[in-house]
């Protein structure tokens, strides 16, 4: 078994609008460049709650509905 390189749970959001465009942010801090919204879970937080919080913190968008694409338990 490989070592856990990221011991804290995290999420990433791929947001697409009705026209098929994806939301991509430009990060000014490390690592710089284009990225999807992502972040680490806070203690006791489930993946959907983490996703909603991170999307709001990084973009101001309120997530009302999301689909979990990949989840590790």
N, C-alpha and C positions, 0 to 999 in steps of 0.2 A: 504494500500500500504506500502511495506517495505521501509525503508530508503535506499538511495543510498550510499552504503559503499565505492564505488569507483567513485567519481563524474567526473573523467576524463576518456574519452573514451580510450580504449586500444585494442590491437590486439594480437593474438598468431598465430604462424605459425607451421603447421605440414608439414614437407618437406620429401618426399619419393622419392628415386631414382628408376631407371628402374628395379633394382634387388629386390625391395620391402623393402629396408633398410630405416630406419628413421634417420633423423639428430637430435641428442640430444646433448646438450651442458652441460658441467660441470661448474656450477657457483661457483666461489671462494668466492664471497661476499654473503651477506644476500639476499635471503635464499640460503644457500649452498646446493649443490646436483645437480642431473640431471634435466634438464628442456628443454622444447621446447623454441624456440625464442619467445620473447614477449616484449611488451613495450607500452608506452602511446603515444597518439596522441599529436602533437603540435597544437597550436591554428590555426584553420582554415584548418587543414589537414584532408583529407578524409581517410577512412579505408584502401583502396588499397595503397595509398601513404605512410601511416604509416607503413604498412606491408613491402613494398619495402625498406623503409629507415631502419627499425629495422633489417630486415634480412641482409642487407648490413653492417650495423654498427656492428652487433654481429658475422657475419660469413665471410663477404667479398663476399658473393654470390649475384649476380645481378638477381633479379626476373624480368623475362620477361612476364610471364603469371601466373595468380593466380586465384583461384576460391574462392569466398566469401561463406563460409559455414553457418555463423550465423551473423546476423547484427541486432542491436537494434537501433531504431531511436528515 
